[in-house]
Every structure is written in C-alpha cells, then in structure tokens.
Amino acid sequence: MADENIIICRCEEVTLKEINQTIDHYHCSSREVKLRTRAGMGYCGGRTCRSMIDQIVQSHEAAPKTDEISLTYRPPVRPVSFGTLGGMDHVSED
C-alpha cells in the first residue's frame, strides 16, 4: 500500500489520502476529484499530476466506470501589461 501522505498535486498540495477519501465518499470521476480537491488546478494546470489522478481514479473500486473524457491540461494564465509586452516598462520618460 502506498504512503497515504504522499503529495500527488504539488501545486495545490493534495495528498493521496485526500484523493482516496474523496473517491470513497463521492464515488467520483477524475473531473469531480479535480473540482472537489483542486488537484490539477494549480500553476502547472495539471501537467505533473493529471495522469496520476486518472490512474488513481481508474484503479479505485469506488469510482464510477464511465467513458468520461479524461482531464485536460490548462496553461497558466497571468495578466501582462502592454508595456511589458512591448518592452516599454523600463523606459523612463524625460
């Protein structure tokens, strides 16, 4: 048995125990695990943990057996000013 305290989603610090408890309690899919625990919703957008979450859910007996579309990757989004994009944020106006 794997260590239940191992962190599956580093960005949101979601442990294997949290994911297993969520699946047991709600009998949920990968998408529901993501929404209930925030696993896969951090800075990396699920790039490091998405496949692990899918594998955990698929191997879990309490999980529903559906043909659901697996989790998707989401690129991180941060607001950027036009000045930064144009390289104008370091230019002083004299």
Biopython code that builds the backbone (N, CA, C, O; Angstrom):
import numpy as np
from Bio.PDB.StructureBuilder import StructureBuilder

atoms = [
    (1, "MET", "N", (0.848, -1.187, 0.000)),
    (1, "MET", "CA", (0.000, 0.000, 0.000)),
    (1, "MET", "C", (0.883, 1.235, 0.000)),
    (1, "MET", "O", (1.852, 1.317, 0.754)),
    (2, "ALA", "N", (0.547, 2.185, -0.839)),
    (2, "ALA", "CA", (1.319, 3.423, -0.948)),
    (2, "ALA", "C", (1.123, 4.293, 0.290)),
    (2, "ALA", "O", (0.110, 4.204, 0.983)),
    (3, "ASP", "N", (2.109, 5.128, 0.544)),
    (3, "ASP", "CA", (2.033, 6.065, 1.658)),
    (3, "ASP", "C", (0.916, 7.063, 1.376)),
    (3, "ASP", "O", (0.967, 7.787, 0.382)),
    (4, "GLU", "N", (-0.080, 7.104, 2.236)),
    (4, "GLU", "CA", (-1.246, 7.964, 2.045)),
    (4, "GLU", "C", (-0.903, 9.446, 2.121)),
    (4, "GLU", "O", (-1.664, 10.278, 1.627)),
    (5, "ASN", "N", (0.234, 9.794, 2.734)),
    (5, "ASN", "CA", (0.608, 11.198, 2.884)),
    (5, "ASN", "C", (1.415, 11.734, 1.708)),
    (5, "ASN", "O", (1.828, 12.893, 1.714)),
    (6, "ILE", "N", (1.639, 10.900, 0.704)),
    (6, "ILE", "CA", (2.391, 11.351, -0.459)),
    (6, "ILE", "C", (1.570, 12.414, -1.193)),
    (6, "ILE", "O", (0.361, 12.266, -1.369)),
    (7, "ILE", "N", (2.232, 13.471, -1.612)),
    (7, "ILE", "CA", (1.554, 14.564, -2.302)),
    (7, "ILE", "C", (1.473, 14.227, -3.790)),
    (7, "ILE", "O", (2.488, 14.009, -4.452)),
    (8, "ILE", "N", (0.254, 14.191, -4.293)),
    (8, "ILE", "CA", (0.013, 13.899, -5.703)),
    (8, "ILE", "C", (0.062, 15.191, -6.514)),
    (8, "ILE", "O", (0.715, 15.247, -7.556)),
    (9, "CYS", "N", (-0.621, 16.218, -6.043)),
    (9, "CYS", "CA", (-0.628, 17.520, -6.720)),
    (9, "CYS", "C", (0.242, 18.474, -5.903)),
    (9, "CYS", "O", (-0.153, 18.927, -4.829)),
    (10, "ARG", "N", (1.426, 18.770, -6.429)),
    (10, "ARG", "CA", (2.365, 19.637, -5.715)),
    (10, "ARG", "C", (1.889, 21.079, -5.652)),
    (10, "ARG", "O", (2.094, 21.758, -4.647)),
    (11, "CYS", "N", (1.266, 21.541, -6.701)),
    (11, "CYS", "CA", (0.836, 22.947, -6.738)),
    (11, "CYS", "C", (-0.217, 23.253, -5.673)),
    (11, "CYS", "O", (-0.160, 24.301, -5.028)),
    (12, "GLU", "N", (-1.167, 22.352, -5.488)),
    (12, "GLU", "CA", (-2.258, 22.551, -4.533)),
    (12, "GLU", "C", (-2.066, 21.729, -3.255)),
    (12, "GLU", "O", (-2.909, 21.776, -2.359)),
    (13, "GLU", "N", (-0.967, 20.978, -3.166)),
    (13, "GLU", "CA", (-0.624, 20.151, -2.001)),
    (13, "GLU", "C", (-1.743, 19.178, -1.623)),
    (13, "GLU", "O", (-2.141, 19.090, -0.461)),
    (14, "VAL", "N", (-2.239, 18.455, -2.620)),
    (14, "VAL", "CA", (-3.289, 17.462, -2.407)),
    (14, "VAL", "C", (-2.636, 16.100, -2.264)),
    (14, "VAL", "O", (-1.848, 15.688, -3.116)),
    (15, "THR", "N", (-2.965, 15.399, -1.180)),
    (15, "THR", "CA", (-2.349, 14.106, -0.897)),
    (15, "THR", "C", (-3.159, 12.949, -1.494)),
    (15, "THR", "O", (-4.317, 13.104, -1.882)),
    (16, "LEU", "N", (-2.513, 11.806, -1.551)),
    (16, "LEU", "CA", (-3.171, 10.582, -1.992)),
    (16, "LEU", "C", (-4.354, 10.265, -1.076)),
    (16, "LEU", "O", (-5.399, 9.809, -1.540)),
    (17, "LYS", "N", (-4.188, 10.507, 0.209)),
    (17, "LYS", "CA", (-5.256, 10.251, 1.182)),
    (17, "LYS", "C", (-6.490, 11.093, 0.860)),
    (17, "LYS", "O", (-7.610, 10.583, 0.884)),
    (18, "GLU", "N", (-6.295, 12.372, 0.561)),
    (18, "GLU", "CA", (-7.421, 13.245, 0.222)),
    (18, "GLU", "C", (-8.146, 12.755, -1.025)),
    (18, "GLU", "O", (-9.376, 12.756, -1.082)),
    (19, "ILE", "N", (-7.375, 12.339, -2.018)),
    (19, "ILE", "CA", (-7.987, 11.852, -3.259)),
    (19, "ILE", "C", (-8.759, 10.563, -3.001)),
    (19, "ILE", "O", (-9.887, 10.414, -3.471)),
    (20, "ASN", "N", (-8.165, 9.633, -2.261)),
    (20, "ASN", "CA", (-8.850, 8.369, -1.950)),
    (20, "ASN", "C", (-10.115, 8.602, -1.138)),
    (20, "ASN", "O", (-11.144, 7.980, -1.401)),
    (21, "GLN", "N", (-10.048, 9.490, -0.160)),
    (21, "GLN", "CA", (-11.233, 9.786, 0.655)),
    (21, "GLN", "C", (-12.338, 10.416, -0.186)),
    (21, "GLN", "O", (-13.517, 10.119, 0.004)),
    (22, "THR", "N", (-11.956, 11.276, -1.103)),
    (22, "THR", "CA", (-12.936, 11.916, -1.977)),
    (22, "THR", "C", (-13.612, 10.889, -2.873)),
    (22, "THR", "O", (-14.830, 10.924, -3.049)),
    (23, "ILE", "N", (-12.833, 9.978, -3.440)),
    (23, "ILE", "CA", (-13.403, 8.932, -4.304)),
    (23, "ILE", "C", (-14.323, 8.025, -3.493)),
    (23, "ILE", "O", (-15.411, 7.679, -3.953)),
    (24, "ASP", "N", (-13.897, 7.639, -2.293)),
    (24, "ASP", "CA", (-14.723, 6.772, -1.440)),
    (24, "ASP", "C", (-16.039, 7.446, -1.056)),
    (24, "ASP", "O", (-17.098, 6.820, -1.093)),
    (25, "HIS", "N", (-15.965, 8.699, -0.695)),
    (25, "HIS", "CA", (-17.149, 9.401, -0.208)),
    (25, "HIS", "C", (-18.126, 9.771, -1.320)),
    (25, "HIS", "O", (-19.337, 9.628, -1.154)),
    (26, "TYR", "N", (-17.609, 10.242, -2.443)),
    (26, "TYR", "CA", (-18.478, 10.743, -3.510)),
    (26, "TYR", "C", (-18.597, 9.823, -4.722)),
    (26, "TYR", "O", (-19.404, 10.082, -5.615)),
    (27, "HIS", "N", (-17.796, 8.741, -4.765)),
    (27, "HIS", "CA", (-17.787, 7.827, -5.916)),
    (27, "HIS", "C", (-17.624, 8.624, -7.210)),
    (27, "HIS", "O", (-18.431, 8.511, -8.133)),
    (28, "CYS", "N", (-16.579, 9.420, -7.256)),
    (28, "CYS", "CA", (-16.457, 10.395, -8.334)),
    (28, "CYS", "C", (-15.392, 10.057, -9.377)),
    (28, "CYS", "O", (-14.525, 9.206, -9.183)),
    (29, "SER", "N", (-15.510, 10.765, -10.477)),
    (29, "SER", "CA", (-14.603, 10.634, -11.619)),
    (29, "SER", "C", (-13.384, 11.541, -11.420)),
    (29, "SER", "O", (-13.293, 12.268, -10.431)),
    (30, "SER", "N", (-12.464, 11.486, -12.359)),
    (30, "SER", "CA", (-11.275, 12.342, -12.305)),
    (30, "SER", "C", (-11.649, 13.810, -12.291)),
    (30, "SER", "O", (-11.071, 14.604, -11.549)),
    (31, "ARG", "N", (-12.608, 14.161, -13.108)),
    (31, "ARG", "CA", (-13.039, 15.560, -13.161)),
    (31, "ARG", "C", (-13.619, 16.003, -11.822)),
    (31, "ARG", "O", (-13.329, 17.107, -11.360)),
    (32, "GLU", "N", (-14.429, 15.165, -11.199)),
    (32, "GLU", "CA", (-15.001, 15.512, -9.907)),
    (32, "GLU", "C", (-13.929, 15.593, -8.822)),
    (32, "GLU", "O", (-13.995, 16.455, -7.946)),
    (33, "VAL", "N", (-12.943, 14.696, -8.877)),
    (33, "VAL", "CA", (-11.834, 14.760, -7.923)),
    (33, "VAL", "C", (-11.128, 16.100, -8.061)),
    (33, "VAL", "O", (-10.793, 16.743, -7.066)),
    (34, "LYS", "N", (-10.907, 16.508, -9.289)),
    (34, "LYS", "CA", (-10.258, 17.788, -9.555)),
    (34, "LYS", "C", (-11.065, 18.937, -8.953)),
    (34, "LYS", "O", (-10.503, 19.805, -8.285)),
    (35, "LEU", "N", (-12.365, 18.949, -9.184)),
    (35, "LEU", "CA", (-13.210, 20.032, -8.695)),
    (35, "LEU", "C", (-13.361, 20.020, -7.173)),
    (35, "LEU", "O", (-13.459, 21.079, -6.552)),
    (36, "ARG", "N", (-13.380, 18.833, -6.572)),
    (36, "ARG", "CA", (-13.586, 18.748, -5.122)),
    (36, "ARG", "C", (-12.300, 18.976, -4.324)),
    (36, "ARG", "O", (-12.354, 19.477, -3.200)),
    (37, "THR", "N", (-11.151, 18.616, -4.889)),
    (37, "THR", "CA", (-9.897, 18.718, -4.129)),
    (37, "THR", "C", (-8.957, 19.794, -4.649)),
    (37, "THR", "O", (-8.004, 20.151, -3.956)),
    (38, "ARG", "N", (-9.193, 20.323, -5.844)),
    (38, "ARG", "CA", (-8.332, 21.279, -6.545)),
    (38, "ARG", "C", (-7.070, 20.621, -7.092)),
    (38, "ARG", "O", (-6.178, 21.321, -7.572)),
    (39, "ALA", "N", (-6.974, 19.309, -7.033)),
    (39, "ALA", "CA", (-5.831, 18.602, -7.619)),
    (39, "ALA", "C", (-5.858, 18.817, -9.124)),
    (39, "ALA", "O", (-6.860, 18.524, -9.776)),
    (40, "GLY", "N", (-4.777, 19.320, -9.674)),
    (40, "GLY", "CA", (-4.706, 19.596, -11.100)),
    (40, "GLY", "C", (-5.129, 21.001, -11.474)),
    (40, "GLY", "O", (-5.226, 21.325, -12.658)),
    (41, "MET", "N", (-5.383, 21.848, -10.474)),
    (41, "MET", "CA", (-5.841, 23.213, -10.751)),
    (41, "MET", "C", (-4.816, 24.268, -10.353)),
    (41, "MET", "O", (-5.147, 25.451, -10.274)),
    (42, "GLY", "N", (-3.590, 23.861, -10.106)),
    (42, "GLY", "CA", (-2.558, 24.794, -9.672)),
    (42, "GLY", "C", (-1.840, 25.462, -10.823)),
    (42, "GLY", "O", (-2.346, 25.516, -11.943)),
    (43, "TYR", "N", (-0.654, 25.972, -10.535)),
    (43, "TYR", "CA", (0.138, 26.717, -11.516)),
    (43, "TYR", "C", (0.448, 25.911, -12.762)),
    (43, "TYR", "O", (0.454, 26.465, -13.862)),
    (44, "CYS", "N", (0.702, 24.627, -12.623)),
    (44, "CYS", "CA", (1.094, 23.832, -13.791)),
    (44, "CYS", "C", (-0.105, 23.408, -14.627)),
    (44, "CYS", "O", (0.067, 22.888, -15.730)),
    (45, "GLY", "N", (-1.311, 23.620, -14.124)),
    (45, "GLY", "CA", (-2.501, 23.263, -14.881)),
    (45, "GLY", "C", (-2.700, 21.768, -15.047)),
    (45, "GLY", "O", (-3.368, 21.338, -15.987)),
    (46, "GLY", "N", (-2.137, 20.968, -14.156)),
    (46, "GLY", "CA", (-2.306, 19.520, -14.216)),
    (46, "GLY", "C", (-1.243, 18.790, -15.003)),
    (46, "GLY", "O", (-1.355, 17.580, -15.201)),
    (47, "ARG", "N", (-0.221, 19.481, -15.457)),
    (47, "ARG", "CA", (0.813, 18.821, -16.268)),
    (47, "ARG", "C", (1.588, 17.761, -15.488)),
    (47, "ARG", "O", (2.043, 16.779, -16.074)),
    (48, "THR", "N", (1.744, 17.942, -14.185)),
    (48, "THR", "CA", (2.524, 16.976, -13.407)),
    (48, "THR", "C", (1.660, 15.910, -12.734)),
    (48, "THR", "O", (2.156, 14.821, -12.443)),
    (49, "CYS", "N", (0.397, 16.191, -12.482)),
    (49, "CYS", "CA", (-0.397, 15.244, -11.690)),
    (49, "CYS", "C", (-1.603, 14.652, -12.417)),
    (49, "CYS", "O", (-2.207, 13.703, -11.917)),
    (50, "ARG", "N", (-1.959, 15.175, -13.560)),
    (50, "ARG", "CA", (-3.169, 14.729, -14.240)),
    (50, "ARG", "C", (-3.192, 13.228, -14.480)),
    (50, "ARG", "O", (-4.192, 12.568, -14.200)),
    (51, "SER", "N", (-2.102, 12.689, -14.995)),
    (51, "SER", "CA", (-2.081, 11.246, -15.293)),
    (51, "SER", "C", (-2.140, 10.409, -14.017)),
    (51, "SER", "O", (-2.738, 9.333, -14.004)),
    (52, "MET", "N", (-1.520, 10.904, -12.948)),
    (52, "MET", "CA", (-1.592, 10.167, -11.676)),
    (52, "MET", "C", (-3.012, 10.161, -11.129)),
    (52, "MET", "O", (-3.475, 9.143, -10.614)),
    (53, "ILE", "N", (-3.704, 11.288, -11.236)),
    (53, "ILE", "CA", (-5.089, 11.360, -10.760)),
    (53, "ILE", "C", (-5.958, 10.390, -11.552)),
    (53, "ILE", "O", (-6.767, 9.662, -10.976)),
    (54, "ASP", "N", (-5.790, 10.380, -12.874)),
    (54, "ASP", "CA", (-6.539, 9.442, -13.720)),
    (54, "ASP", "C", (-6.282, 7.994, -13.304)),
    (54, "ASP", "O", (-7.220, 7.204, -13.199)),
    (55, "GLN", "N", (-5.022, 7.646, -13.069)),
    (55, "GLN", "CA", (-4.676, 6.277, -12.687)),
    (55, "GLN", "C", (-5.260, 5.905, -11.327)),
    (55, "GLN", "O", (-5.744, 4.788, -11.145)),
    (56, "ILE", "N", (-5.217, 6.824, -10.383)),
    (56, "ILE", "CA", (-5.765, 6.563, -9.048)),
    (56, "ILE", "C", (-7.267, 6.313, -9.146)),
    (56, "ILE", "O", (-7.782, 5.364, -8.555)),
    (57, "VAL", "N", (-7.962, 7.156, -9.887)),
    (57, "VAL", "CA", (-9.415, 7.007, -10.026)),
    (57, "VAL", "C", (-9.758, 5.703, -10.742)),
    (57, "VAL", "O", (-10.668, 4.990, -10.318)),
    (58, "GLN", "N", (-9.046, 5.382, -11.813)),
    (58, "GLN", "CA", (-9.331, 4.167, -12.568)),
    (58, "GLN", "C", (-9.082, 2.907, -11.749)),
    (58, "GLN", "O", (-9.786, 1.912, -11.921)),
    (59, "SER", "N", (-8.097, 2.935, -10.867)),
    (59, "SER", "CA", (-7.781, 1.745, -10.074)),
    (59, "SER", "C", (-8.637, 1.623, -8.813)),
    (59, "SER", "O", (-8.589, 0.603, -8.125)),
    (60, "HIS", "N", (-9.399, 2.633, -8.517)),
    (60, "HIS", "CA", (-10.200, 2.654, -7.305)),
    (60, "HIS", "C", (-11.512, 1.924, -7.527)),
    (60, "HIS", "O", (-12.182, 2.148, -8.535)),
    (61, "GLU", "N", (-11.884, 1.063, -6.611)),
    (61, "GLU", "CA", (-13.100, 0.264, -6.770)),
    (61, "GLU", "C", (-14.365, 1.107, -6.641)),
    (61, "GLU", "O", (-15.390, 0.782, -7.239)),
    (62, "ALA", "N", (-14.299, 2.192, -5.862)),
    (62, "ALA", "CA", (-15.488, 3.011, -5.616)),
    (62, "ALA", "C", (-15.762, 3.998, -6.746)),
    (62, "ALA", "O", (-16.818, 4.630, -6.768)),
    (63, "ALA", "N", (-14.841, 4.136, -7.670)),
    (63, "ALA", "CA", (-15.007, 5.106, -8.752)),
    (63, "ALA", "C", (-16.031, 4.605, -9.757)),
    (63, "ALA", "O", (-16.133, 3.401, -9.993)),
    (64, "PRO", "N", (-16.776, 5.503, -10.338)),
    (64, "PRO", "CA", (-17.741, 5.085, -11.365)),
    (64, "PRO", "C", (-17.018, 4.630, -12.619)),
    (64, "PRO", "O", (-15.975, 5.180, -12.974)),
    (65, "LYS", "N", (-17.558, 3.646, -13.279)),
    (65, "LYS", "CA", (-16.972, 3.137, -14.523)),
    (65, "LYS", "C", (-17.686, 3.791, -15.693)),
    (65, "LYS", "O", (-18.730, 3.319, -16.144)),
    (66, "THR", "N", (-17.111, 4.881, -16.175)),
    (66, "THR", "CA", (-17.736, 5.619, -17.270)),
    (66, "THR", "C", (-16.732, 5.818, -18.394)),
    (66, "THR", "O", (-15.540, 5.551, -18.242)),
    (67, "ASP", "N", (-17.229, 6.282, -19.503)),
    (67, "ASP", "CA", (-16.377, 6.623, -20.639)),
    (67, "ASP", "C", (-16.126, 8.126, -20.664)),
    (67, "ASP", "O", (-16.077, 8.746, -21.727)),
    (68, "GLU", "N", (-15.971, 8.688, -19.491)),
    (68, "GLU", "CA", (-15.780, 10.129, -19.375)),
    (68, "GLU", "C", (-14.469, 10.560, -20.026)),
    (68, "GLU", "O", (-13.484, 9.822, -20.027)),
    (69, "ILE", "N", (-14.481, 11.744, -20.568)),
    (69, "ILE", "CA", (-13.273, 12.334, -21.133)),
    (69, "ILE", "C", (-12.327, 12.634, -19.982)),
    (69, "ILE", "O", (-12.741, 13.191, -18.965)),
    (70, "SER", "N", (-11.061, 12.268, -20.136)),
    (70, "SER", "CA", (-10.101, 12.479, -19.051)),
    (70, "SER", "C", (-9.798, 13.964, -18.880)),
    (70, "SER", "O", (-10.192, 14.793, -19.701)),
    (71, "LEU", "N", (-9.101, 14.280, -17.812)),
    (71, "LEU", "CA", (-8.751, 15.665, -17.509)),
    (71, "LEU", "C", (-7.904, 16.265, -18.616)),
    (71, "LEU", "O", (-7.182, 15.554, -19.315)),
    (72, "THR", "N", (-7.997, 17.566, -18.769)),
    (72, "THR", "CA", (-7.219, 18.261, -19.782)),
    (72, "THR", "C", (-6.174, 19.142, -19.132)),
    (72, "THR", "O", (-6.269, 19.481, -17.952)),
    (73, "TYR", "N", (-5.181, 19.506, -19.915)),
    (73, "TYR", "CA", (-4.162, 20.432, -19.446)),
    (73, "TYR", "C", (-4.667, 21.852, -19.638)),
    (73, "TYR", "O", (-5.316, 22.159, -20.638)),
    (74, "ARG", "N", (-4.371, 22.705, -18.691)),
    (74, "ARG", "CA", (-4.735, 24.117, -18.797)),
    (74, "ARG", "C", (-3.476, 24.949, -18.638)),
    (74, "ARG", "O", (-2.780, 24.827, -17.630)),
    (75, "PRO", "N", (-3.173, 25.791, -19.614)),
    (75, "PRO", "CA", (-1.975, 26.617, -19.486)),
    (75, "PRO", "C", (-2.168, 27.661, -18.389)),
    (75, "PRO", "O", (-3.276, 28.159, -18.191)),
    (76, "PRO", "N", (-1.103, 27.988, -17.686)),
    (76, "PRO", "CA", (-1.226, 29.031, -16.672)),
    (76, "PRO", "C", (-1.499, 30.377, -17.336)),
    (76, "PRO", "O", (-0.933, 30.688, -18.384)),
    (77, "VAL", "N", (-2.358, 31.159, -16.729)),
    (77, "VAL", "CA", (-2.715, 32.454, -17.276)),
    (77, "VAL", "C", (-2.362, 33.531, -16.261)),
    (77, "VAL", "O", (-2.756, 33.457, -15.097)),
    (78, "ARG", "N", (-1.625, 34.521, -16.709)),
    (78, "ARG", "CA", (-1.257, 35.643, -15.864)),
    (78, "ARG", "C", (-1.452, 36.924, -16.674)),
    (78, "ARG", "O", (-1.104, 36.967, -17.854)),
    (79, "PRO", "N", (-1.999, 37.957, -16.056)),
    (79, "PRO", "CA", (-2.148, 39.210, -16.793)),
    (79, "PRO", "C", (-0.790, 39.846, -17.073)),
    (79, "PRO", "O", (0.088, 39.865, -16.210)),
    (80, "VAL", "N", (-0.630, 40.360, -18.274)),
    (80, "VAL", "CA", (0.611, 41.023, -18.675)),
    (80, "VAL", "C", (0.236, 42.354, -19.308)),
    (80, "VAL", "O", (-0.644, 42.420, -20.166)),
    (81, "SER", "N", (0.909, 43.406, -18.879)),
    (81, "SER", "CA", (0.597, 44.729, -19.435)),
    (81, "SER", "C", (1.177, 44.860, -20.841)),
    (81, "SER", "O", (2.114, 44.153, -21.211)),
    (82, "PHE", "N", (0.603, 45.777, -21.613)),
    (82, "PHE", "CA", (1.120, 46.030, -22.960)),
    (82, "PHE", "C", (2.533, 46.604, -22.893)),
    (82, "PHE", "O", (3.350, 46.350, -23.779)),
    (83, "GLY", "N", (2.823, 47.375, -21.850)),
    (83, "GLY", "CA", (4.168, 47.924, -21.675)),
    (83, "GLY", "C", (5.206, 46.837, -21.508)),
    (83, "GLY", "O", (6.306, 46.931, -22.054)),
    (84, "THR", "N", (4.863, 45.809, -20.758)),
    (84, "THR", "CA", (5.772, 44.676, -20.579)),
    (84, "THR", "C", (5.974, 43.944, -21.898)),
    (84, "THR", "O", (7.097, 43.586, -22.256)),
    (85, "LEU", "N", (4.876, 43.726, -22.619)),
    (85, "LEU", "CA", (4.978, 43.033, -23.905)),
    (85, "LEU", "C", (5.817, 43.824, -24.904)),
    (85, "LEU", "O", (6.572, 43.241, -25.682)),
    (86, "GLY", "N", (5.687, 45.153, -24.884)),
    (86, "GLY", "CA", (6.410, 45.988, -25.824)),
    (86, "GLY", "C", (7.786, 46.398, -25.343)),
    (86, "GLY", "O", (8.513, 47.091, -26.055)),
    (87, "GLY", "N", (8.155, 45.974, -24.130)),
    (87, "GLY", "CA", (9.461, 46.318, -23.583)),
    (87, "GLY", "C", (9.556, 47.767, -23.138)),
    (87, "GLY", "O", (10.651, 48.324, -23.055)),
    (88, "MET", "N", (8.415, 48.381, -22.851)),
    (88, "MET", "CA", (8.390, 49.787, -22.501)),
    (88, "MET", "C", (8.350, 50.050, -20.997)),
    (88, "MET", "O", (8.380, 51.209, -20.581)),
    (89, "ASP", "N", (8.285, 49.010, -20.179)),
    (89, "ASP", "CA", (8.147, 49.228, -18.742)),
    (89, "ASP", "C", (9.443, 49.679, -18.079)),
    (89, "ASP", "O", (9.405, 50.091, -16.919)),
    (90, "HIS", "N", (10.574, 49.622, -18.747)),
    (90, "HIS", "CA", (11.847, 50.058, -18.175)),
    (90, "HIS", "C", (12.342, 51.365, -18.796)),
    (90, "HIS", "O", (13.427, 51.842, -18.463)),
    (91, "VAL", "N", (11.548, 51.942, -19.696)),
    (91, "VAL", "CA", (11.944, 53.178, -20.367)),
    (91, "VAL", "C", (11.453, 54.350, -19.536)),
    (91, "VAL", "O", (10.270, 54.422, -19.204)),
    (92, "SER", "N", (12.351, 55.270, -19.194)),
    (92, "SER", "CA", (11.962, 56.443, -18.425)),
    (92, "SER", "C", (11.573, 57.560, -19.366)),
    (92, "SER", "O", (12.167, 57.737, -20.430)),
    (93, "GLU", "N", (10.562, 58.316, -18.955)),
    (93, "GLU", "CA", (10.102, 59.434, -19.782)),
    (93, "GLU", "C", (10.744, 60.716, -19.259)),
    (93, "GLU", "O", (10.453, 61.128, -18.136)),
    (94, "ASP", "N", (11.607, 61.356, -20.043)),
    (94, "ASP", "CA", (12.254, 62.612, -19.646)),
    (94, "ASP", "C", (11.776, 63.776, -20.463)),
    (94, "ASP", "O", (12.223, 64.903, -20.253)),
]
sb = StructureBuilder()
sb.init_structure("model")
sb.init_model(0)
sb.init_chain("A")
sb.init_seg("    ")
for serial, (resi, resn, name, xyz) in enumerate(atoms, 1):
    if name == "N":
        sb.init_residue(resn, " ", resi, " ")
    sb.init_atom(name, np.array(xyz, "f"), 0.0, 1.0, " ", f" {name:<3s}", serial, name[0])
structure = sb.get_structure()
